[in-house]
Amino acid sequence: MALSENKLTALSPARLLRRGFNSRPTLIERKAILCLVDILIALAACFGALWLWSFTRLEAFNLVYIQSHAQWLVSLVIIWIFLAWVFDLYHLQLVNKPTVAVFRLVGIASVVLFGYLLVFFTLAHQGILPRLPFLYFLALTTVGIAVWRWGYSEVWGRTVFRQRLLIIGSGWAGQTIAKAIQEYPHHFDILGFIDDDDTVPKTDIDGLPIFGTVTSLLDIARLHEADAVVCAIPHNLHPNAFQALLDGQASGLPVIQMATFYEELTGRVPVQHVRNDWLLPIEATNSQVSLAYHLFVRLFDVGFSLIGGLVFLFIGPIIAMLIKLDSAGPIFYRQIRSGKGGQPFELIKFRSMSTDAEKGTGAQWAVDNDPRVTRIGRFLRVSRLDELPQILNILRGDLHFIGPRPERPEFVEQLEQEIPFYRARLVMRPGLTGWAQVKYRYGSTVEDALMKLQYDLYYIKNRSIWLDLLIMVRTVVVVFTFKGT
């Protein structure tokens, strides 16, 4: 007997996927899929490279042949995946920007090639690094992953695979998270808002409908086949609304806090949309980080300072000579900054501005093409070599290598009045580089300070050895690509 049209519709792939809540892959699951397939492609490229090389060597492609040659190729897979992570290739916004992804793949291939050539010319006499299979691996991996990323965009970006979300709260916080979610059009569909206020008129907001109140959450979620809801209500919920959320969770409907989801999407803390007691976990996190992490940070600070000291001995005299030839004034510049707890300390830098640049004006924000910056100072800034003397601050304990950048007390006082939680960045020792420095462009306004604060607080809340290593590697990329400020 033939199935009726209604039954056919009910058994379609889209309907099957939507039978339960949270039936489509989450952000973490999508990143895991991207990474797993990248690894499989790179491993397949290893075997493909050895297979092609076997024709040149006139050898049988068998298990013995693979075991005798594959060790160094497998290490290339590890290096490739590490560089893909450093180049932010698993940032899901790139899914709908295939051109950017391809450029980053070419960048990874270039770095691997450059590193391989350095090792090759050092160890080639030992005959352990043949060239042909490496080139085969590089070509196969680059093309294979580029095709995979295109296929991922074409398939996983379809409506049937996107997570369908409802946002509870149509106010400022709800609209903020909606804008952040809309940056990921290949991964999410926002169905609309559910409000916690009966007096709110049921109209659209930026083209997104308001379906009803939170007390009807479960019925609305089932009607519109939602996978999860994002709770964007910064104040305490009414008991009935809270009970509706509990009922939804008991029925299998995931409820995600706005602040948590915003951090996952952007790598920032939404300081304008959290309650005042939100600061307390930051304080607790700062005081309860493990002893092993504290030991790692101190060893890393000392190790970096020693390496930086050697670099300083070699290039410091050259920089000093260039500063003197370029403009009159001292070689070093000392400036008071706010450290942990707001305690002032003296920061040491190579001078990059003309002498007495702020005489008569007081403290001023630095701006693009700042006329106060000297010619050699401009180079020192983009290369971040002007920061090199701060190894002394690290050894003295004023700075960590990684942490929020220390600000001038005059600006701290101003920004505390204009930006919520600004003083929270002072709960830990500041750093020479940080999450805000590798994630955000040059800033010279209160709005830029707000954006950098969101990154800084994300780092303070989530700091770990893994995150520190990521910041360190990306800082190296910034230095060598002259993207410093």
N, C-alpha and C positions, 0 to 999 in steps of 0.2 A: 504494500500500500504506500502510495506516495505521501510524503510529509506535506502538511499544509504550509502556506507561506509564513504564517505566524511562527510555526515551529522552526522553520528554516532560519528565520530572523533570530529566534532565541538561541540557536546553535551556532550563529556566526562567530568568527574569532573575536570581534569586538565585544559581543555580549558575554562570551565565555570569560574574557579577561575581566569583565566588570561585575562578575557575580559576587565577589567579596571585596571588603575594604582593603586598601593598600595592596592592590593586586598588580601594580606596575612597579618597575625597579626604581629604587630611591637613588639619590645622588651618590651615596657611597657605593651602592651596587653598580651603578653606571661606571664610576671610576674604576672599580675592580674589574669590570668587564673589559674596559679599554686597556688596562694594564696587563691583564691575563692574556688577551689576544696579541698585544704587542710582544710579550715574552714568547708566545708560541711562534709568531712570525719570525722573530729574531733567531730562535732555535732552528726553525725550518730553514732559514737563510744559512745557518752554519752547515747543515747537512747538504744544502744545495751547493754551497761554495766548495765543500770537499768533493762532492760528486763531479762538479765541473773540473776541478783540479786533477781528479783521477785520470781524466782523458789526456791531460798534458803530460802527466808522469807515467802514463801507460801502466797504471796499476789497477788491480781489481778493487772495486768499491765494496768492501765487506766490513765486518765488525772489527777485524784486526786493524784494517786501514783507518777506520774512524777513530778507534781508541788511540792510535799512535799519533794522530794529528789534531784531534778535536779540542785538546785541553785549552790552548790559548784562544781558540775561537769562542769557547764557552765564556771565557773571561770577558770577551768583547760584548757578549750579551748583557752581562752585569753592568759593564761600563755604559752601554747604550741606554739601558733602562734608568740608570742613575742620572744620566745627562737629560733624558726625557723629563724626569722629575724636576731637575734644576731649571730646565727651559720652560717649565710650567705647561708641558704638553698635556697634562691631565686636568687642566682647567676647562670645565665643561662649556664655557662660553665659546671656546674655539671650535666647537662642533659645527656651529653655523658660520664659521669663518675659515673655510678650507684653505684659502690662500695664505692666511697667517700660519696655519698649521704646517703647510708645505715649507714656508720660509724657515720655520723653526726646525723642521726635519733636516733641511739643508744645513742649518747652523750646527746641529748635532753632528751630522756627517763630517762637516769641516773640522770641528774640534777633535773628533775621533781620528780623522786622517792626520791632522797636525801632530797629535800625541803619538800616533803610531810611527810617523816618520822620525820623530825624535828618538824613539826607542829603537827603531830599525837601524838607524845609522850608528847607534851605540853598540848594538848587539848583533848586527848582521854577520860579523865574522864568525859567530858561533853557529850560524845556519839554522836558527830556531824560529825566525820570523819571515816566512816566505811572503812574497808580495801578492801574487795572483789570487790566492784564496781570500786574502783580506779585501782586495778590491771587489771580488765577487760578493763577499758578505755585505760590504758597504752598499753596493748597488741593489742587491736583493732586499736588504732590510729597508732601505729608504723607499724604494718603489712599493714594496709590499705593505708597509705601514701607511704610506700615502693613500694607496687604494683602499685599505681597510678603513681609514678615517673617512674617506668619501662614502664608502658603503654604510658605515655607521650612521653618518648624517642622513643618508637617504632612507635607511630602514628604521632606525631607532628614533628618528625625528618625526615619524608619522604619528598622527593623532592617537591611534590605538595604543601606542606605547607611552604616551605622556601621562604623568601623574596629574590627576584631576583634584584640584584643591579648592576648599572653601576657606574664606578668611573671616574669623569672628572679630568684629569691630570694624566699623567703617570710618573711624576718625583718623587722626594724623598718623598714628602708629600703623593702622591697617593699610592706609594708602602708601606709607613708606615701604612696608614689606611687599605690597603688590608691585611697586615699581622695581624692587630688587628681583622679584620672581620673573617679571616680564623681560629681564635681561637674559633669561634662559628659555626662549620660545620653543626650542627643540625638546625640552624636558618636562615642561609644566603647562597645564591649561588652568587658568583661574576661572572657576565657575561663577564666582560672585562673592558678595559679602553677606554675612549674617550679623545683625546688630544686637547689642544687649540693651538697647533703649527703645521702649515701645513708642516713644514720641517721635522718633526719627522717621521722616516721610520715606515711603518705599519708592525711591527714585534711583536712577543710575548714578554712579560715580566714576567718571572717566571711562564711560562705556561699560562698566561692570554693574550688574543689577544687585539690589539689596533684596534678598528673598524673604526675610522675616526675622524673627527674634531667636535668640539662642535657646529658649525653652523648647523650640520645635526643631532643634538641631538634628536629631536622629532621623526624623521624617524627611527633612530637607536633604540630608546627605544621601538617603536611600533613593529619593525621587530623582536626584541629579547625578547619581552614581559616582559619588565622591570617593576618592581613595584616602584622603586625610583632611584634617582641618588645622589651620594655623590660628592660634589664639593671640590676638593683637589688642588685648585690653590691658592697659597699664595700671588701672586701679583695681581694687578688690571686687570680685564678682558677687553679684546678688546670690543668695543661697539657692534659689531656683535655677539660676544659670549654672552655678557650680555643679548642682546635681545633674543637670542635663549633660554636662561634659563627662561626669563620672559614668552616666548611663551609656554615653557614646563609646567611651573606652571599654566598658564591660561588654559592649556588642561588637568589639573588634575594630572600632573606628579610631585610628591613631590621632592624638591631639598633640600638636607641636607648639611649643612656646615661640612667640615671635622673635625674641632676642636670640634664642638658640639657633633658629633657622636662619636669621639674618647673618649671624656669625659664620655659619656653615657656607652660606652663599657668597659672602663678600670678604671674609677674613677680617672683619671689623666688628666693634661693639657699638650698637645703636644707642649712644649715651643720651640722646634726646628722648628716648622712648622706653626708659626703664625707671622703676621706682627708686626712691632714695635708699632703701635697704639693700639694693642690688650691690652696693659697694662692699658690703661685708664679706661675701665670698672671695673678692679680690684680695682683701687683707688676709683672710685665712689661707688662701692659696699661696700668697707670698711668704707666709711664715711656716708653712708646712711642706714646702718642697723638700725632697729627700736629701739626706746627707750626701749620697752619691752624686746628686746633681750639683750641690754646692761645691764638692770637691772637684768635679769636672770643670765648673766655671772658673774656679781659682787656678787650677792647673792650666786651663786654656788661656786665661788672662796672662799668666806669667810666661807661658810658652810663646804666645803671640808677641809679648813685649820684648822677649829676647830676640826673636826673629826680626821684629821691627827695629830693634836696636842695631842689628847688623846692617839692615837696609839703610838706616839713618846714617851710619858711619860711612857708607859708600856714597850715597847721593846727597846727604845733608849739606856737605860743603859746596856742592855744585848749585843746589837750590839757594843757599845763602848768597853765593856770588851773584846769581841771576837777580835776586831781590835787590841787592845793593846797586847793581848796574841799572836796574829798571827805574828805581825811584829812591829818593832820600828817605831815611828813617831807619828804625831798628829792624833786625831780621825777624825777631819773634814778636808775637802779639799776645798779650795777656788780657783776659777778660773774665769778669766775675759771672759765674753761672750758678743756678740752683741745683744742688745735689739731692741725695736721699733725705726725705723729710723737710726739704726746703733749705737745708744747710748750705750756705754759700761756699764756693771754692774757686780757685783761680785756674781757668782753662788756658792751656798753652797751645798756640798754633804758629805756623809760618805766616808772616804778615802778607795779606793779599789785597789790602786796601791802602790808599794813600794815607800818610800820617795825619792824625787829627781829623779823620773823615767825618766825625760826628760832633766836632767842636761847634758849639753854638746852636746845635739842633737837638742834642740828646739822642737817646736810643731810637733807632729807626729800623723798620723791616728792611731786609735785603730784597731787591727786586731783580727781574730779568734785565740784563744789560746795565747793571748798576754802574753809574758813572764813577762811583767811589773806588771801584775795583781797578787795580793796575793791570798792565798787559800780562806780566808773568803771573799775577794773582789770578787772572781768569783761567790760565792753564792749570794752576795749582788747584783751583776749585773743581774744575770738571774732572781732573784726575784724582782728586781727594788727597793729593800729596800735602796740602796745607794742614791736614789733620795728623800727619806723622809724628810731630812732637808730643802728641797726647799719649804716647806710650809711657811718658813720665807720669801722667795723671793716672794711668792704669796701675803702674807699679806702686804709686802712693796710695792707691785705694779710693781715689776720687771717682773713677769710672770702672765699669766692666768693659770688655770688648763689645758685648752685645747688650743692648738695653735701650730705653727711650732716650733720645738725644736731649742733653741738658739745655734748658732755655735760660735766657737772661732774667734776673729777678723782676725787672721793670715789666717785661712782657708777661711773666707768670702772674703778677698782680693784676694786670689788665685782663688777661684771658680767664682768670678765675671768676671775674665778674660777669663775663659774657658767655662762658661755656660750662655746662653742668659737668661735674666730676673732674674738672681739669686738674685739680690738685691730686687726684688719685694716681697720676703717673709718677708722683714723687714717693710712692710707697717702696720703691726699690732704687738701687743705685743706677744712675744713668749709664749710657753706653756710647762707645765710639761710633757704632753703626747699629741699626735696628730694623725691625719689621716695617716700620713706616718709611724708612729710607730706601728699602728695596722694593716696596710696593707702590709708593706714591711719588708723583712728580714734585718738582721744586715748588715750595709754597711761600707766599708773602702776604697772606691776608688772614683774617680771623676765620674765614670759611676753610682755608687750607689747614689752619691749626686744628680746627674741629675734626677734619678728616684724618689728620695724622694722629690726633688723640684716640680716635676710634681704633686705628691700627695698634697704637701703643698699648691700649688697655687689652686688646685681644692677645698681644704678646704676653703681658703680665699675667693674664688669666690662664694662658695655655702653654707657657714656656716649658721647654723640655730640651733634652740633648738633641733630639731629632730636629726640632724647630731651629735651634741654635746653629746646627750644621747647615741647614737650608739657607739661613740668613748669611752665614759665612761664605758659602759658595756663591750666592747671588751678589754679595758685596764684591767678590773678586771679579765677577762678570761686569758689574758697574764700573769698577776701576779700569779694567782693560778695554772697555768700550767707551770710556770718557762720558759716562752718563751721570756723573756726580753733580752735586749742587753746592 
